[in-house]
Amino acid sequence: MNFYTYQAEARKTAIYPELGNNLMYPTLGLCGEVGEVAEKVKKIIRDQDGKWNDENRKELTKELGDVLWYIANIAEELYLPLEYIALVNIEKLKSRKERGKLKGSGDDR
């Protein structure tokens, strides 16, 4: 599956108030799902000495899918294709690498 297909399919399952004019809902949902990813990783560190197995990979895959769904719907609310977002991000990272600026902070480094 590519980003275009995923974004279109994810949008077909979107049901929330003012769909198409509501950036807040999917943004808050993304925050919640990222927290769930962090919580699962924390519990793997705490309860399983940081050792990954097929079961916890499966659970994390589900949570990462939810993160992706919310990102796709935020992008849709902004009329941005995920493919474009991915391309811009990779170009930014390549530029930083070429200039020796992968470390550090700030968006425009």
MOPAC internal coordinates of N, CA, C and O (Angstrom, degrees):
PM7 1SCF
backbone

  N    0.0000 0     0.00 0     0.00 0    0    0    0
  C    1.4613 1     0.00 0     0.00 0    1    0    0
  C    1.5278 1   108.62 1     0.00 0    2    1    0
  O    1.2310 1   120.41 1   -39.64 1    3    2    1
  N    1.3124 1   116.82 1   140.36 1    3    2    1
  C    1.4554 1   120.44 1   176.79 1    5    3    2
  C    1.5341 1   109.67 1  -103.08 1    6    5    3
  O    1.2310 1   121.15 1    -5.60 1    7    6    5
  N    1.3260 1   115.41 1   174.40 1    7    6    5
  C    1.4642 1   119.86 1  -177.62 1    9    7    6
  C    1.5300 1   112.59 1   -63.16 1   10    9    7
  O    1.2310 1   120.15 1   140.38 1   11   10    9
  N    1.3156 1   117.32 1   -39.62 1   11   10    9
  C    1.4680 1   119.74 1  -179.41 1   13   11   10
  C    1.5261 1   110.89 1   -60.58 1   14   13   11
  O    1.2310 1   121.23 1   133.27 1   15   14   13
  N    1.3263 1   115.25 1   -46.73 1   15   14   13
  C    1.4658 1   120.11 1  -179.72 1   17   15   14
  C    1.5180 1   110.49 1   -64.26 1   18   17   15
  O    1.2310 1   120.51 1   134.29 1   19   18   17
  N    1.3328 1   116.62 1   -45.71 1   19   18   17
  C    1.4593 1   119.65 1  -179.42 1   21   19   18
  C    1.5251 1   111.27 1   -59.61 1   22   21   19
  O    1.2310 1   120.57 1   133.17 1   23   22   21
  N    1.3217 1   116.52 1   -46.83 1   23   22   21
  C    1.4652 1   119.74 1  -177.73 1   25   23   22
  C    1.5278 1   110.89 1   -61.10 1   26   25   23
  O    1.2310 1   120.28 1   137.89 1   27   26   25
  N    1.3147 1   117.07 1   -42.11 1   27   26   25
  C    1.4703 1   120.59 1   179.34 1   29   27   26
  C    1.5238 1   110.94 1   -65.68 1   30   29   27
  O    1.2310 1   120.29 1   136.75 1   31   30   29
  N    1.3168 1   117.05 1   -43.25 1   31   30   29
  C    1.4698 1   120.29 1  -179.63 1   33   31   30
  C    1.5198 1   111.51 1   -68.98 1   34   33   31
  O    1.2310 1   120.24 1   141.04 1   35   34   33
  N    1.3261 1   117.14 1   -38.96 1   35   34   33
  C    1.4673 1   120.55 1   177.87 1   37   35   34
  C    1.5231 1   110.31 1   -62.45 1   38   37   35
  O    1.2310 1   120.69 1   139.56 1   39   38   37
  N    1.3151 1   116.29 1   -40.44 1   39   38   37
  C    1.4596 1   119.80 1  -178.41 1   41   39   38
  C    1.5251 1   111.36 1   -64.16 1   42   41   39
  O    1.2310 1   120.06 1   146.01 1   43   42   41
  N    1.3128 1   117.49 1   -33.99 1   43   42   41
  C    1.4651 1   121.01 1   178.80 1   45   43   42
  C    1.5272 1   111.97 1   -61.94 1   46   45   43
  O    1.2310 1   120.11 1   158.06 1   47   46   45
  N    1.3255 1   117.40 1   -21.94 1   47   46   45
  C    1.4670 1   120.64 1  -179.09 1   49   47   46
  C    1.5267 1   112.48 1  -100.85 1   50   49   47
  O    1.2310 1   120.23 1  -177.10 1   51   50   49
  N    1.3175 1   117.16 1     2.90 1   51   50   49
  C    1.4641 1   120.70 1  -177.84 1   53   51   50
  C    1.5191 1   110.90 1   -78.57 1   54   53   51
  O    1.2310 1   121.24 1   -56.92 1   55   54   53
  N    1.3163 1   115.23 1   123.08 1   55   54   53
  C    1.4607 1   122.18 1   175.13 1   57   55   54
  C    1.5254 1   106.87 1  -135.74 1   58   57   55
  O    1.2310 1   121.08 1   -75.53 1   59   58   57
  N    1.3148 1   115.54 1   104.47 1   59   58   57
  C    1.4631 1   119.73 1   174.97 1   61   59   58
  C    1.5225 1   108.82 1  -157.73 1   62   61   59
  O    1.2310 1   120.41 1   -17.49 1   63   62   61
  N    1.3314 1   116.82 1   162.51 1   63   62   61
  C    1.4655 1   120.72 1  -175.79 1   65   63   62
  C    1.5307 1   112.06 1   -56.79 1   66   65   63
  O    1.2310 1   120.73 1   -41.31 1   67   66   65
  N    1.3173 1   116.21 1   138.69 1   67   66   65
  C    1.4614 1   123.82 1   176.47 1   69   67   66
  C    1.5292 1   112.42 1    54.01 1   70   69   67
  O    1.2310 1   121.12 1  -138.56 1   71   70   69
  N    1.3145 1   115.47 1    41.44 1   71   70   69
  C    1.4582 1   121.44 1   176.91 1   73   71   70
  C    1.5255 1   109.14 1   -50.94 1   74   73   71
  O    1.2310 1   120.60 1   -50.39 1   75   74   73
  N    1.3141 1   116.46 1   129.61 1   75   74   73
  C    1.4532 1   121.45 1  -177.70 1   77   75   74
  C    1.5113 1   113.38 1    95.47 1   78   77   75
  O    1.2310 1   120.74 1   170.24 1   79   78   77
  N    1.3355 1   116.18 1    -9.76 1   79   78   77
  C    1.4607 1   120.81 1   179.32 1   81   79   78
  C    1.5231 1   109.78 1  -149.63 1   82   81   79
  O    1.2310 1   120.94 1  -136.05 1   83   82   81
  N    1.3268 1   115.81 1    43.95 1   83   82   81
  C    1.4523 1   119.98 1  -174.58 1   85   83   82
  C    1.5289 1   109.33 1  -151.20 1   86   85   83
  O    1.2310 1   120.47 1   -95.89 1   87   86   85
  N    1.2858 1   116.71 1    84.11 1   87   86   85
  C    1.4560 1   121.70 1   178.09 1   89   87   86
  C    1.5253 1   111.79 1   -72.60 1   90   89   87
  O    1.2310 1   120.33 1   151.19 1   91   90   89
  N    1.3155 1   116.97 1   -28.81 1   91   90   89
  C    1.4626 1   121.61 1  -175.22 1   93   91   90
  C    1.5329 1   112.34 1   -63.86 1   94   93   91
  O    1.2310 1   120.15 1   135.23 1   95   94   93
  N    1.3277 1   117.33 1   -44.77 1   95   94   93
  C    1.4682 1   119.74 1  -175.13 1   97   95   94
  C    1.5311 1   111.99 1   -59.37 1   98   97   95
  O    1.2310 1   118.89 1   125.04 1   99   98   97
  N    1.3399 1   119.72 1   -54.96 1   99   98   97
  C    1.4621 1   117.44 1  -178.94 1  101   99   98
  C    1.5374 1   112.81 1   -68.68 1  102  101   99
  O    1.2310 1   120.08 1   154.12 1  103  102  101
  N    1.3258 1   117.46 1   -25.88 1  103  102  101
  C    1.4650 1   119.25 1   177.21 1  105  103  102
  C    1.5209 1   110.59 1   -67.56 1  106  105  103
  O    1.2310 1   120.32 1   135.80 1  107  106  105
  N    1.3149 1   116.99 1   -44.20 1  107  106  105
  C    1.4680 1   120.17 1   177.29 1  109  107  106
  C    1.5304 1   110.94 1   -66.21 1  110  109  107
  O    1.2310 1   120.66 1   142.38 1  111  110  109
  N    1.3279 1   116.35 1   -37.62 1  111  110  109
  C    1.4612 1   119.92 1   176.51 1  113  111  110
  C    1.5210 1   111.43 1   -61.97 1  114  113  111
  O    1.2310 1   120.55 1   139.06 1  115  114  113
  N    1.3339 1   116.55 1   -40.94 1  115  114  113
  C    1.4686 1   120.84 1   177.89 1  117  115  114
  C    1.5253 1   110.33 1   -59.92 1  118  117  115
  O    1.2310 1   120.55 1   135.55 1  119  118  117
  N    1.3224 1   116.56 1   -44.45 1  119  118  117
  C    1.4715 1   120.16 1   179.29 1  121  119  118
  C    1.5285 1   110.93 1   -58.51 1  122  121  119
  O    1.2310 1   120.60 1   136.26 1  123  122  121
  N    1.3169 1   116.46 1   -43.74 1  123  122  121
  C    1.4590 1   120.48 1   179.21 1  125  123  122
  C    1.5219 1   112.18 1   -63.57 1  126  125  123
  O    1.2310 1   120.40 1   136.84 1  127  126  125
  N    1.3111 1   116.84 1   -43.16 1  127  126  125
  C    1.4657 1   120.24 1  -178.35 1  129  127  126
  C    1.5233 1   112.03 1   -69.41 1  130  129  127
  O    1.2310 1   120.17 1   142.41 1  131  130  129
  N    1.3302 1   117.29 1   -37.59 1  131  130  129
  C    1.4657 1   120.02 1   176.47 1  133  131  130
  C    1.5297 1   109.22 1   -62.45 1  134  133  131
  O    1.2310 1   120.74 1   141.56 1  135  134  133
  N    1.3243 1   116.18 1   -38.44 1  135  134  133
  C    1.4595 1   120.02 1   175.81 1  137  135  134
  C    1.5222 1   111.84 1   -62.00 1  138  137  135
  O    1.2310 1   120.29 1   142.10 1  139  138  137
  N    1.3244 1   117.06 1   -37.90 1  139  138  137
  C    1.4652 1   120.22 1   177.91 1  141  139  138
  C    1.5253 1   111.49 1   -66.69 1  142  141  139
  O    1.2310 1   120.17 1   141.92 1  143  142  141
  N    1.3291 1   117.28 1   -38.08 1  143  142  141
  C    1.4734 1   120.44 1   175.62 1  145  143  142
  C    1.5258 1   109.23 1   -60.91 1  146  145  143
  O    1.2310 1   120.65 1   131.21 1  147  146  145
  N    1.3239 1   116.36 1   -48.79 1  147  146  145
  C    1.4657 1   120.61 1  -179.14 1  149  147  146
  C    1.5286 1   110.94 1   -60.90 1  150  149  147
  O    1.2310 1   120.39 1   139.52 1  151  150  149
  N    1.3134 1   116.86 1   -40.48 1  151  150  149
  C    1.4662 1   121.10 1  -179.85 1  153  151  150
  C    1.5279 1   111.16 1   -63.12 1  154  153  151
  O    1.2310 1   120.10 1   137.34 1  155  154  153
  N    1.3283 1   117.41 1   -42.66 1  155  154  153
  C    1.4635 1   120.71 1   179.01 1  157  155  154
  C    1.5258 1   110.84 1   -64.77 1  158  157  155
  O    1.2310 1   120.29 1   137.83 1  159  158  157
  N    1.3302 1   117.06 1   -42.17 1  159  158  157
  C    1.4627 1   120.42 1   178.40 1  161  159  158
  C    1.5297 1   109.56 1   -63.46 1  162  161  159
  O    1.2310 1   120.45 1   136.91 1  163  162  161
  N    1.3269 1   116.74 1   -43.09 1  163  162  161
  C    1.4628 1   121.10 1   178.93 1  165  163  162
  C    1.5272 1   111.10 1   -58.03 1  166  165  163
  O    1.2310 1   120.55 1   136.33 1  167  166  165
  N    1.3333 1   116.55 1   -43.67 1  167  166  165
  C    1.4641 1   119.96 1  -178.73 1  169  167  166
  C    1.5197 1   112.30 1   -69.35 1  170  169  167
  O    1.2310 1   120.09 1   148.87 1  171  170  169
  N    1.3237 1   117.44 1   -31.13 1  171  170  169
  C    1.4644 1   120.11 1   175.56 1  173  171  170
  C    1.5299 1   109.51 1   -66.77 1  174  173  171
  O    1.2310 1   121.05 1   140.36 1  175  174  173
  N    1.3315 1   115.59 1   -39.64 1  175  174  173
  C    1.4667 1   119.39 1   177.30 1  177  175  174
  C    1.5256 1   109.78 1   -65.96 1  178  177  175
  O    1.2310 1   120.53 1   134.17 1  179  178  177
  N    1.3247 1   116.59 1   -45.83 1  179  178  177
  C    1.4630 1   121.25 1  -176.02 1  181  179  178
  C    1.5226 1   112.87 1   -72.06 1  182  181  179
  O    1.2310 1   120.34 1   131.64 1  183  182  181
  N    1.3210 1   116.96 1   -48.36 1  183  182  181
  C    1.4609 1   120.76 1  -170.06 1  185  183  182
  C    1.5304 1   114.69 1   -94.14 1  186  185  183
  O    1.2310 1   120.63 1   160.77 1  187  186  185
  N    1.3240 1   116.40 1   -19.23 1  187  186  185
  C    1.4676 1   119.10 1  -175.55 1  189  187  186
  C    1.5231 1   112.10 1  -127.76 1  190  189  187
  O    1.2310 1   121.31 1  -157.59 1  191  190  189
  N    1.3311 1   115.10 1    22.41 1  191  190  189
  C    1.4678 1   120.83 1   179.71 1  193  191  190
  C    1.5199 1   112.55 1    52.09 1  194  193  191
  O    1.2310 1   120.59 1  -147.67 1  195  194  193
  N    1.3439 1   116.48 1    32.33 1  195  194  193
  C    1.4591 1   121.23 1   177.74 1  197  195  194
  C    1.5097 1   114.32 1    72.33 1  198  197  195
  O    1.2310 1   120.14 1  -165.26 1  199  198  197
  N    1.3186 1   117.34 1    14.74 1  199  198  197
  C    1.4644 1   120.98 1  -178.75 1  201  199  198
  C    1.5248 1   110.31 1   -91.98 1  202  201  199
  O    1.2310 1   121.31 1   -53.32 1  203  202  201
  N    1.3241 1   115.09 1   126.68 1  203  202  201
  C    1.4623 1   122.09 1  -178.87 1  205  203  202
  C    1.5170 1   109.88 1   -89.38 1  206  205  203
  O    1.2310 1   121.29 1   -33.84 1  207  206  205
  N    1.3330 1   115.14 1   146.16 1  207  206  205
  C    1.4570 1   120.49 1   174.32 1  209  207  206
  C    1.5256 1   108.06 1  -140.95 1  210  209  207
  O    1.2310 1   121.04 1    -2.71 1  211  210  209
  N    1.3221 1   115.62 1   177.29 1  211  210  209
  C    1.4649 1   119.39 1  -177.21 1  213  211  210
  C    1.5210 1   112.46 1   -60.43 1  214  213  211
  O    1.2310 1   120.08 1   143.22 1  215  214  213
  N    1.3198 1   117.45 1   -36.78 1  215  214  213
  C    1.4693 1   120.58 1  -177.85 1  217  215  214
  C    1.5241 1   111.57 1   -67.72 1  218  217  215
  O    1.2310 1   120.07 1   131.84 1  219  218  217
  N    1.3370 1   117.46 1   -48.16 1  219  218  217
  C    1.4568 1   116.64 1  -178.35 1  221  219  218
  C    1.5283 1   111.79 1   -73.69 1  222  221  219
  O    1.2310 1   119.60 1   154.21 1  223  222  221
  N    1.3226 1   118.37 1   -25.79 1  223  222  221
  C    1.4740 1   119.89 1   171.63 1  225  223  222
  C    1.5315 1   110.23 1   -65.02 1  226  225  223
  O    1.2310 1   120.80 1   139.96 1  227  226  225
  N    1.3343 1   116.08 1   -40.04 1  227  226  225
  C    1.4663 1   120.74 1   178.57 1  229  227  226
  C    1.5269 1   110.16 1   -62.60 1  230  229  227
  O    1.2310 1   120.32 1   134.99 1  231  230  229
  N    1.3143 1   117.00 1   -45.01 1  231  230  229
  C    1.4628 1   120.84 1   179.82 1  233  231  230
  C    1.5275 1   111.35 1   -64.82 1  234  233  231
  O    1.2310 1   120.22 1   138.47 1  235  234  233
  N    1.3127 1   117.18 1   -41.53 1  235  234  233
  C    1.4561 1   120.36 1   178.97 1  237  235  234
  C    1.5248 1   111.06 1   -68.51 1  238  237  235
  O    1.2310 1   120.12 1   145.98 1  239  238  237
  N    1.3194 1   117.38 1   -34.02 1  239  238  237
  C    1.4659 1   120.94 1   175.85 1  241  239  238
  C    1.5209 1   110.31 1   -58.71 1  242  241  239
  O    1.2310 1   120.32 1   137.39 1  243  242  241
  N    1.3163 1   116.99 1   -42.61 1  243  242  241
  C    1.4716 1   120.86 1   178.56 1  245  243  242
  C    1.5206 1   111.13 1   -62.04 1  246  245  243
  O    1.2310 1   120.58 1   134.76 1  247  246  245
  N    1.3120 1   116.50 1   -45.24 1  247  246  245
  C    1.4617 1   120.11 1  -178.78 1  249  247  246
  C    1.5321 1   111.07 1   -66.86 1  250  249  247
  O    1.2310 1   120.27 1   138.88 1  251  250  249
  N    1.3185 1   117.10 1   -41.12 1  251  250  249
  C    1.4702 1   119.87 1   177.70 1  253  251  250
  C    1.5224 1   110.67 1   -64.24 1  254  253  251
  O    1.2310 1   120.26 1   146.17 1  255  254  253
  N    1.3247 1   117.10 1   -33.83 1  255  254  253
  C    1.4614 1   120.52 1   174.75 1  257  255  254
  C    1.5169 1   111.41 1   -62.66 1  258  257  255
  O    1.2310 1   120.49 1   140.27 1  259  258  257
  N    1.3222 1   116.67 1   -39.73 1  259  258  257
  C    1.4697 1   120.14 1   177.03 1  261  259  258
  C    1.5300 1   110.91 1   -65.09 1  262  261  259
  O    1.2310 1   120.49 1   140.43 1  263  262  261
  N    1.3296 1   116.67 1   -39.57 1  263  262  261
  C    1.4701 1   120.52 1   175.86 1  265  263  262
  C    1.5246 1   109.45 1   -59.33 1  266  265  263
  O    1.2310 1   120.79 1   133.33 1  267  266  265
  N    1.3251 1   116.09 1   -46.67 1  267  266  265
  C    1.4630 1   120.69 1  -179.45 1  269  267  266
  C    1.5257 1   111.35 1   -61.76 1  270  269  267
  O    1.2310 1   120.07 1   140.30 1  271  270  269
  N    1.3229 1   117.46 1   -39.70 1  271  270  269
  C    1.4625 1   121.44 1   178.77 1  273  271  270
  C    1.5287 1   110.57 1   -59.12 1  274  273  271
  O    1.2310 1   120.69 1   132.94 1  275  274  273
  N    1.3265 1   116.29 1   -47.06 1  275  274  273
  C    1.4622 1   119.04 1  -179.78 1  277  275  274
  C    1.5221 1   111.39 1   -66.99 1  278  277  275
  O    1.2310 1   119.60 1   141.24 1  279  278  277
  N    1.3299 1   118.36 1   -38.76 1  279  278  277
  C    1.4624 1   119.96 1   176.37 1  281  279  278
  C    1.5206 1   110.06 1   -61.28 1  282  281  279
  O    1.2310 1   120.44 1   136.66 1  283  282  281
  N    1.3206 1   116.76 1   -43.34 1  283  282  281
  C    1.4722 1   120.41 1   179.17 1  285  283  282
  C    1.5209 1   111.14 1   -60.47 1  286  285  283
  O    1.2310 1   120.10 1   140.59 1  287  286  285
  N    1.3166 1   117.41 1   -39.41 1  287  286  285
  C    1.4584 1   119.86 1  -178.50 1  289  287  286
  C    1.5264 1   112.66 1   -78.04 1  290  289  287
  O    1.2310 1   119.67 1   150.63 1  291  290  289
  N    1.3120 1   118.24 1   -29.37 1  291  290  289
  C    1.4629 1   119.82 1   171.11 1  293  291  290
  C    1.5250 1   108.41 1   -64.14 1  294  293  291
  O    1.2310 1   120.63 1   132.96 1  295  294  293
  N    1.3183 1   116.40 1   -47.04 1  295  294  293
  C    1.4667 1   120.34 1   178.76 1  297  295  294
  C    1.5232 1   110.51 1   -58.68 1  298  297  295
  O    1.2310 1   120.29 1   138.53 1  299  298  297
  N    1.3159 1   117.05 1   -41.47 1  299  298  297
  C    1.4656 1   121.26 1   179.95 1  301  299  298
  C    1.5277 1   110.78 1   -63.46 1  302  301  299
  O    1.2310 1   120.44 1   138.44 1  303  302  301
  N    1.3209 1   116.76 1   -41.56 1  303  302  301
  C    1.4664 1   120.27 1   178.09 1  305  303  302
  C    1.5279 1   110.66 1   -61.25 1  306  305  303
  O    1.2310 1   120.18 1   150.50 1  307  306  305
  N    1.3338 1   117.26 1   -29.50 1  307  306  305
  C    1.4622 1   122.33 1  -178.67 1  309  307  306
  C    1.5334 1   112.76 1   -95.82 1  310  309  307
  O    1.2310 1   120.81 1  -175.19 1  311  310  309
  N    1.3326 1   116.05 1     4.81 1  311  310  309
  C    1.4770 1   121.46 1  -177.96 1  313  311  310
  C    1.5229 1   112.15 1    57.65 1  314  313  311
  O    1.2310 1   121.08 1  -140.55 1  315  314  313
  N    1.3283 1   115.54 1    39.45 1  315  314  313
  C    1.4576 1   121.82 1   178.67 1  317  315  314
  C    1.5243 1   110.04 1  -115.25 1  318  317  315
  O    1.2310 1   119.34 1   -53.35 1  319  318  317
  N    1.3046 1   118.86 1   126.65 1  319  318  317
  C    1.4588 1   120.05 1   175.16 1  321  319  318
  C    1.5374 1   110.50 1   -73.33 1  322  321  319
  O    1.2310 1   120.66 1   -42.28 1  323  322  321
  N    1.3212 1   116.34 1   137.72 1  323  322  321
  C    1.4632 1   120.32 1   176.04 1  325  323  322
  C    1.5204 1   111.32 1   -56.27 1  326  325  323
  O    1.2310 1   120.65 1   143.21 1  327  326  325
  N    1.3068 1   116.35 1   -36.79 1  327  326  325
  C    1.4637 1   121.07 1   178.96 1  329  327  326
  C    1.5396 1   110.05 1   -56.53 1  330  329  327
  O    1.2310 1   120.56 1   136.29 1  331  330  329
  N    1.3107 1   116.53 1   -43.71 1  331  330  329
  C    1.4563 1   121.68 1   179.54 1  333  331  330
  C    1.5349 1   110.87 1   -66.45 1  334  333  331
  O    1.2310 1   120.46 1   135.98 1  335  334  333
  N    1.3236 1   116.73 1   -44.02 1  335  334  333
  C    1.4626 1   121.38 1   178.95 1  337  335  334
  C    1.5288 1   109.89 1   -59.16 1  338  337  335
  O    1.2310 1   120.46 1   135.23 1  339  338  337
  N    1.3246 1   116.72 1   -44.77 1  339  338  337
  C    1.4630 1   121.33 1   179.73 1  341  339  338
  C    1.5256 1   110.80 1   -62.84 1  342  341  339
  O    1.2310 1   120.32 1   136.67 1  343  342  341
  N    1.3147 1   116.99 1   -43.33 1  343  342  341
  C    1.4580 1   121.67 1   179.94 1  345  343  342
  C    1.5268 1   111.20 1   -62.82 1  346  345  343
  O    1.2310 1   120.13 1   132.59 1  347  346  345
  N    1.3202 1   117.35 1   -47.41 1  347  346  345
  C    1.4671 1   121.39 1   179.46 1  349  347  346
  C    1.5273 1   109.96 1   -60.57 1  350  349  347
  O    1.2310 1   120.21 1   139.22 1  351  350  349
  N    1.3235 1   117.21 1   -40.78 1  351  350  349
  C    1.4564 1   121.18 1  -179.39 1  353  351  350
  C    1.5266 1   111.50 1   -64.74 1  354  353  351
  O    1.2310 1   120.12 1   134.64 1  355  354  353
  N    1.3249 1   117.38 1   -45.36 1  355  354  353
  C    1.4692 1   120.71 1  -179.83 1  357  355  354
  C    1.5278 1   110.50 1   -65.16 1  358  357  355
  O    1.2310 1   120.36 1   139.39 1  359  358  357
  N    1.3205 1   116.91 1   -40.61 1  359  358  357
  C    1.4730 1   119.56 1   177.62 1  361  359  358
  C    1.5268 1   110.71 1   -61.89 1  362  361  359
  O    1.2310 1   120.29 1   138.95 1  363  362  361
  N    1.3268 1   117.04 1   -41.05 1  363  362  361
  C    1.4707 1   121.10 1   178.10 1  365  363  362
  C    1.5259 1   110.30 1   -62.15 1  366  365  363
  O    1.2310 1   120.52 1   134.56 1  367  366  365
  N    1.3388 1   116.62 1   -45.44 1  367  366  365
  C    1.4646 1   120.27 1  -178.18 1  369  367  366
  C    1.5286 1   112.12 1   -67.97 1  370  369  367
  O    1.2310 1   120.23 1   141.71 1  371  370  369
  N    1.3236 1   117.16 1   -38.29 1  371  370  369
  C    1.4707 1   120.30 1   176.43 1  373  371  370
  C    1.5237 1   110.48 1   -61.94 1  374  373  371
  O    1.2310 1   120.78 1   136.59 1  375  374  373
  N    1.3154 1   116.12 1   -43.41 1  375  374  373
  C    1.4597 1   120.30 1   178.84 1  377  375  374
  C    1.5273 1   110.91 1   -61.58 1  378  377  375
  O    1.2310 1   120.44 1   135.87 1  379  378  377
  N    1.3030 1   116.76 1   -44.13 1  379  378  377
  C    1.4626 1   120.26 1   178.51 1  381  379  378
  C    1.5307 1   110.59 1   -61.53 1  382  381  379
  O    1.2310 1   120.70 1   136.97 1  383  382  381
  N    1.3234 1   116.26 1   -43.03 1  383  382  381
  C    1.4610 1   120.02 1  -179.62 1  385  383  382
  C    1.5230 1   110.33 1   -62.53 1  386  385  383
  O    1.2310 1   120.37 1   133.70 1  387  386  385
  N    1.3355 1   116.90 1   -46.30 1  387  386  385
  C    1.4625 1   121.40 1   179.98 1  389  387  386
  C    1.5264 1   111.77 1   -60.32 1  390  389  387
  O    1.2310 1   120.43 1   146.13 1  391  390  389
  N    1.3186 1   116.78 1   -33.87 1  391  390  389
  C    1.4650 1   121.44 1  -178.64 1  393  391  390
  C    1.5206 1   112.89 1   -93.84 1  394  393  391
  O    1.2310 1   120.21 1  -176.20 1  395  394  393
  N    1.3568 1   117.20 1     3.80 1  395  394  393
  C    1.4620 1   120.92 1  -179.57 1  397  395  394
  C    1.5067 1   112.98 1    67.67 1  398  397  395
  O    1.2310 1   120.08 1  -145.76 1  399  398  397
  N    1.3414 1   117.45 1    34.24 1  399  398  397
  C    1.4620 1   121.67 1  -175.24 1  401  399  398
  C    1.5322 1   112.81 1  -118.28 1  402  401  399
  O    1.2310 1   119.77 1  -156.24 1  403  402  401
  N    1.3442 1   118.04 1    23.76 1  403  402  401
  C    1.4625 1   118.78 1   178.22 1  405  403  402
  C    1.5257 1   111.06 1   -66.97 1  406  405  403
  O    1.2310 1   120.19 1   146.30 1  407  406  405
  N    1.3187 1   117.25 1   -33.70 1  407  406  405
  C    1.4571 1   120.81 1   176.79 1  409  407  406
  C    1.5193 1   108.99 1   -86.69 1  410  409  407
  O    1.2310 1   121.67 1   -19.22 1  411  410  409
  N    1.3105 1   114.41 1   160.78 1  411  410  409
  C    1.4592 1   118.95 1   179.16 1  413  411  410
  C    1.5166 1   110.41 1   108.32 1  414  413  411
  O    1.2310 1   121.17 1    12.58 1  415  414  413
  N    1.3178 1   115.36 1  -167.42 1  415  414  413
  C    1.4556 1   119.26 1  -178.78 1  417  415  414
  C    1.5137 1   109.49 1  -137.48 1  418  417  415
  O    1.2310 1   121.16 1   -15.50 1  419  418  417
  N    1.2914 1   115.39 1   164.50 1  419  418  417
  C    1.4598 1   122.04 1   179.99 1  421  419  418
  C    1.5224 1   110.76 1   104.73 1  422  421  419
  O    1.2310 1   120.95 1   -44.40 1  423  422  421
  N    1.3084 1   115.79 1   135.60 1  423  422  421
  C    1.4583 1   120.69 1  -177.78 1  425  423  422
  C    1.5205 1   113.53 1   -66.95 1  426  425  423
  O    1.2310 1   120.23 1   148.69 1  427  426  425
  N    1.3290 1   117.16 1   -31.31 1  427  426  425
  C    1.4609 1   120.53 1  -173.95 1  429  427  426
  C    1.5172 1   113.25 1  -102.72 1  430  429  427
  O    1.2310 1   119.90 1  -148.03 1  431  430  429
  N    1.3057 1   117.80 1    31.97 1  431  430  429
  C    1.4834 1   119.51 1  -179.62 1  433  431  430
  C    1.5075 1   111.60 1   -82.14 1  434  433  431
  O    1.2310 1   120.10 1   180.00 1  435  434  433

